[in-house]
Amino acid sequence: MLLRSLLQTAIRQGTVRLIDASDRTFLIGDGQAPVCTLRLKRRHLDWSIALNPSIRLAEAYMNGLIVIEDGTLYDFLDLMARNSAKVGLDEHWLKLGTGALLRLARRIKRHNPIHRARRNVAHHYDLSEELYRLFLDEDMQYSCAYFRDPGISLEQAQLEKKRLLTAKLYIDRPGLKVLDIGSGWGGLGLHLASHAGCDVTGVTLSVEQHRVSRDRARAAGLDRQVRFDFRDYREIQGSFDRIVSVGMFEHVRKGNYPEFFDKIRDLLAEDGVCVLHTIGRSNEPGPINPFILKYIFPGSDVSCLSEVLPVVERAGLLVTDIEVLRLHYAETLRHWRERFQANRDRIRELYDERFCRMWEIYLAGTELSFIHQDTVVFQIQFVKHRDAVPLTRDYMALSPLGTGSTGRASYPRLVQQAP
C-alpha cells in the first residue's frame, strides 16, 4: 500500500490507524498515543495521495473521501507537524508531486500585474462579510494579534496589536499623513485617526473590504479624516509622513520586492517612518504550501529576512527596528479556529460542507505551522534618514492610546543635509 509506506516514513512518534477502502487496518507509528484513525472511502486514494500528498490528502478530506474517526483533523495535523519538525520531512512532502507547480510559480513570480493582483485578492477577501464576522474580532482584524498578557481576549489582543503598530510608527504630532497599504476592513486606519489624530489614506484591492471600511468611516464620522480607496499601491502618488502595511506583503511575490520597496521610498517623506508587518520564515527560503497557494491565497508567498533586507537596502532605505513575533499568530489562529467551529452550522449555510472542511484545514494547518515549524511574523521599521526616530527604543513604550512618545527627537541630525 503506497500511502501506508509514505506515512511510515513520516510518523515516528504517535500512531495513525489507517483503514483502506477494503476495510483493512494498518497501524503506523510507535503504537503510542496520540492515536488518530483515518478511513479511506475510495480505492484510488491510496496511490493518488501517495503521488502528491502535499495537496491530495487535503483535497480528499475536503471532498469527504477521508473520514477521521478517532480524534479530529487538528489532532491528525498536529501529529504530522510534530513528526515533520523532528525528522525534517516537511520540505520532502512539499516537493513530492509538486514539481510542476513549483516550476510554474518560479516562472510567474515576477509577473504580478494589477489585474492579477485584484483577482487574487478577490478569491479570498471578497467572500461574505458575514463569514469574517463569524470568526474575527469585533474590529475585523485579519492579521496576527499581540498577546501582551497571556489569557487576554482576542479583542484585547488585536487592540494591543494596533497600539504596538501605532507606537512603532512614532506618531509624534497630530495631523500626520499616513498611508495604509492593504487597509483591510479599516480598523487600523480608523484607530490611527481617532486615537492618534492622523490623516489616513487606506488602499485595498478587495471590493468587500473597500465597501465595509468606507461604511465604517462614515458611521464613525471620520470619512473626511480617513479615506479608503479601491486602488493598487502602485497607483498612489504623493508624499506620506508614515506608511504602514499589515498582512499585504505576503501577496507581493518575491520577484516584485524591488518594485514594492522602491515605491515605498518614493512615497515616504524625507523624515518619514514605515512599518511592515508580514508573515515570514525564521529559517531558510522555501516554497509556500501548495494547498494554501491553490485554494486559500493564490499568488501568495512568504520570505525570510535574507530575502527582504537586501532589497530594502538597495532601495536606499535604512532598517531601524525588527521584531519577530513567534507564537502570537498561533494563538490568534486558535481563537479564529475555535470561533469558526462554533459557527460552523451558519458557515455551512453560507457556503457548503466542502468549504467548511477547506477552511478547517487552512486554519488548523496554519496554526500548527506557527507552533511546530519555521513560520513567524516580522515587524520591520525603516526610514530614509537615521535620525527620523529617536536613538533608543524607549519611545515604543506604549501610552494608553498606543501613541508612544509625544516628543520629537531632541537632537540635531547627525549628518547635515545638503541645502
N, C-alpha and C positions, 0 to 999 in steps of 0.2 A: 504494500500500500504506500503510494508516494507521499501522501500527506503525513502519514504516520512517521515515515523516515525523516521528513523535514522537521516535524515537531520534536523528534528525538534529538536532533542536533541543537535545537533551540532551548529545550526545557531541561535544566539540570536540577533545579530546586522547585519543590511543589509538584503537583500532579494534574494531568489532564486525562480524563476518561473520554476516549473518542469512540463514538458509536456510528458505524457507517450505515449506508442505505440498506444493507443486507442484515442489519441488526447485530453485526459482530462488534465486540467490545475490545478495545485496546487500551492498556494503561501505559501512560507515558510520563516519565519523570522519575522521582525518587520514591514515590508511593506515600509521601508525607503531605500533610496539609501545607498550603491550601489546595483544595481539590475543586476542579471545575469539570462539568460534563458537557461535551459538545455532541449533538446529534446531527448527522448529515442526512438530508431528506432527498437527495438526488445522487445517483451513482456517479455521474460525471464530475461531481465536485472534487473527488479525490485528486484526479490529475489536473483539473482546471485550476484549483487553488495552488497545488504544488508548483505549477508552471509560473505562476505570478502571484505569490502570496501577499505582496505588499498592497495589492488593491483588490484582488478577487475574494479574499477572505472577508473583507469589509462588504463587498457587493453581495456576497452570499447571505450575510447577516441582514443587510438592508432588504433583500428580497424575500426574507423569511425562509431561506433554504438551509439555514443553520439555526438550531434551537439550543439555547443554553439551559440545561435542566437543573444542574446544581450550581449555585452561585448566580452571578449576574454578569452582564457584559463587562462592567467595570472590574469585577474580580478577575475575569479572564485576561483583560488587557493589562491589569496590574501585574499578574503573574508573568505575562510575556515581557513586560517592560523591565521587571526586576531581573529576569534572566538575561535579557538583552544587555542591560547595563553591566552584568557580571562577566559575560563571555564575549562581549563586543560583536554581537550579531546584528545590530540594528542596520548598519550600512550594508551588510550582506543581504539582508531581507529586502532592503530598498532596491538593490541592484538586480535581484532575481526577476527576470521577466520584464524589466522596465527600461532596458537599454534604449529602445526606440523612442520612448517618451523623453528620456533624459537628453538624447541627442537632439530631438526636436526642440526641447527647451533651450539648449545651448544655441541653436541656430536663431531662435527668435528673441533671445533675451535682450538684444539691443533695439528691437523694433517694438515700440510701445506708443503708437500714435494716439491722439486724444480720443478718437472714436473707439479704439480698442480699450483704452483705459475706462471709458464710460460704460462699455458693455460688460467689462469685468466687474466694475463696481455694482452695476445693476443686478448682476447674478446673485449677489449676497445681500446688499444693503437695501435693495428695493423690495424685499419681502415685506409682508404685512407689518405695519406699525404695531398692531396688537400682539404679534408674535414676540417682538422685542420687549414690549411692556410686561409680558408674562414671565420673563426671567431676569431682566436687568433691574437695576435700582431705579428709584423714582426719577432720577435725573437722566436716565437712559445713557449712562456712561458705558461705552462698549470697548473698554481697554483696561489694562491692569490697574487694580486699586492699590492703595497704600495702607497696609495694616500696621499703623503706628503702634497700636497695642493689640495683643492677641485677644481674640474673642469679641472685638467690636463688630458692629453690623456692617453689611455690605454698603449701606447708605453712608455710614460714617467714614468707611474706608475710601469710598470714592470722593467724598468731600476732602479727606486728607490728601488724596492724590492731586486734586485741583489746587489746594493750598500749597503743596510742595512745588508744583509747576509754577505757580504764581511767584513764589519766593525765588526760584531759580531764574525767572525772567527779570528779576531785580526791578520791580515797579517802584521807582524812587520818586515819582511825582504823578499827579493826575493828568489825564489827557493824552497819555502816550498812545501813538498809533500802533495797533497790534494786528498782525496778520496770522490767522489760524488756518493752516493748510490741512485740509481733511477735517472739517469742523463738526462732523457727525450730526447729532441731534441738537447741537447748540449749547450744551451745558457748560463747557469751559468758557466759551465766548461770553455767555451771559454772566458767569462768575467774574470774569475779568472786568466786565463793565460795571456790574453792580457793587462789587466789593473792592475793586482797585481803581475805579474811575477811568478805565481805558476806553479808547475809541477803537472798536473792533471790526475788522472785516474777516468774515469766515468764508471759505470756499469748499465746495463739495461737488462731487460728480453723481451723487445719489438724488434722484428725483424726490423720493420719500423723505430723506433727511433734510433736503432743502425746504420742503413744504412744512415739515414739523418745526424746524428751527425758526423759520420766519414767523409761524403762528405763535411760538413761544415768546419770541422777542416782542411781538405786537401785544400779547396778553400781559407781559411784564412792563409795558410802557417804555421799552428800551429800543424800539425799532429805529430811532434816529441815532442812537449811540452804537448799535450793533447791526451790521448789515451782513446778511448771508447771501452769497452769490452762487448760482449754479454755473461754475466755471472751473476749468483746469488751472492749476497753479502756474502753468507756463504762459497763461494768457494775462496774468496780473502785471500791471505796471505801477510805478511809483516808488516811494520810499517809506519804510516802516521802522519805527523805533524798536519794536520787538516782533519776533517771529516765533511761533510755536507750531509744532506738528506732532500729533499724538496718534499712533496707530495707522498712519498713512504710508510711511516709508516702506513698509513691507510690500507695497503694491508697485513700487517704482521699478524694480528689476535692476540687477547689478550693472548691466551694461549701460544703464541710464543714470548712474550715480553722478558722473561728471556734469551732466545737464542739470540735475537737481541742485547740486551744491553751487554751481555757477549762478543759477537763478537766485538762490538764497543770497549769495554775495551781492548780486546786482540790486536786490530789493532791500537789503539791510542797510540802515543808516550807518554813518561812519562810527558813531558811538553806540550802535545797536547791539542787542543780545538776542541770540537764537537758542531755543531748547528743542531738541529732537528726542522723542520718546518712541522707542521701537523694539519689537521682538528681535532677538539675535541669538547667536551661538557663543557659548563660552569656550568652545574647543576650536576645532579647525573647520574650514569650509566644507560644505557638503550639500547634497540635493535636498529639496523640500519633499515632504511626504507625498507620494503620488496621489493618495486618496484626497488629501487636502487640496492639492493642485487641481484635480479633476472635478470634485464635487462641491467644495466649500469656497475656496478662494482662487479661482483661475487667474493666472498671471502673477501670483504672489511669489515672494522669495524672502528668505531671512539670511542674514550675513553675520560674520564675526567682525570684531573690531579691526582685524588686519586687512579686511576688505573695504572698510569705510574710511578709516583715518587717513590713509594715503590720498584718497580723493579729496577729503576735506582740506588737507594741506595744499594740494595742487590748486585748489580753488582760491587760495590766499586767505583762508580762514584759520583762526587760532583756537584750538580746543582749550577751554579754561576749566572744565569740570566734567568728570564722568562718574556716574553712579550705576552700579549693577544691582538691579532688583532681582532677587533669585526666587524665593518661594511665594512671593506676593501674588504672582499670577496663578499659581497653583491654587491658592486659597480663593482667589477671585473666581476661578473656573469651578471650584467646588460649589460655591454659592449659586452660580448660574446653573450648573447641572442639577442641583437639588431643586431649584425653583422650576426648571424645565420639567423635571419628572413630576413634581407636584401638580403641574398644569398640563400634563401630557394629554389628558382627555380633550381639553379645549384645543390644544395644538393639533391633535388628530382631526378635529372638526374643521380647522382652518385648512389643513393640508391632507395628509393621509398617514397611515402607519409606516409606510416606507420612509417618508420624510422624517418622522419621529425617530426611526432607527438610524437614519443617516446622521441626524444631529446628535443622537446619543453617542455614536462613535466619535464624532467631532469633539464634543465637549469632554467626554471621558478620556479619549486618547490625548488630547492637547493638555489636559490637566496632568496626566501621568508623564508627559514629556518634560514638564517643568519639575516634576518630582525626581525622576529617575535618569533623565538624560541631560543633554548639554544646553537646553533651551533656557534663556534668561530674558530680561528686559534691560535695555540700555537707556539711560537718560544722559544725553551728551549736550553740554553747553558750549557754544562757540561764539566768537566775536571777530570783529575786524582789527580792533586795537586792544592791546594787552591791558590798558587801564580803563576799559569800559565797565569793569566790575571791580569791587574792592579787592585788595591784596589777600585778604583772608576770607574764609567761608562763613564768618560769623553772621553776615547779612542774611544767610539762608535760615537762621533760627526763626521759626515761624511765629508771626503775630497771630492773634485770634482770627484776623481776617485773611491770613495767609499771604500778606503782602511783604513780609520780610522787613529789612531795614528801610527807613524812610529818608535817610540822608544820602546825598550824592557822595561819590568818592571824594575825600577831603584832601587829596594830594594832587600835585600837578602831574601832567603827562610825563612819563619817564623819557619819552623821545618826542621832542618838539616837532610838530608837523610843519612841513614847508609852507610858506604863505602862498 
